[in-house]
Amino acid sequence: MRYIFYAIFFYLLYLLLRFFFSKLINIYRYKGKPQNEKKSGRFYRKKDLNNIEEADFEEIK
């Protein structure tokens, strides 16, 4: 029974650490860039998403 609690605890710890380190990596990766060039998930936040030349779709697969 206690192994179930260990599994749940370590899985929640893994999710917390993954979230923390992804935020930390994003802070250092996009330090000098303006807000509209920061990556959010798999999509880029651009000012004009209707203009395909301006949008960067390399990360979208």
Secondary structure as the mmCIF struct_conf table of DSSP 4:
data_model
#
loop_
_struct_conf.conf_type_id
_struct_conf.id
_struct_conf.beg_label_comp_id
_struct_conf.beg_label_asym_id
_struct_conf.beg_label_seq_id
_struct_conf.end_label_comp_id
_struct_conf.end_label_asym_id
_struct_conf.end_label_seq_id
HELX_RH_AL_P HELX_RH_AL_P1 ARG A 2 ARG A 29
TURN_TY1_P TURN_TY1_P1 TYR A 30 TYR A 30
BEND BEND1 LYS A 31 LYS A 33
HELX_RH_3T_P HELX_RH_3T_P1 GLN A 35 GLU A 37
BEND BEND2 LYS A 38 LYS A 38
STRN STRN1 LYS A 39 SER A 40
TURN_TY1_P TURN_TY1_P2 GLY A 41 ARG A 42
STRN STRN2 PHE A 43 TYR A 44
BEND BEND3 LYS A 47 LYS A 47
BEND BEND4 LEU A 49 ASN A 50
TURN_TY1_P TURN_TY1_P3 ILE A 52 GLU A 54
BEND BEND5 ALA A 55 ALA A 55
BEND BEND6 GLU A 58 GLU A 59
#
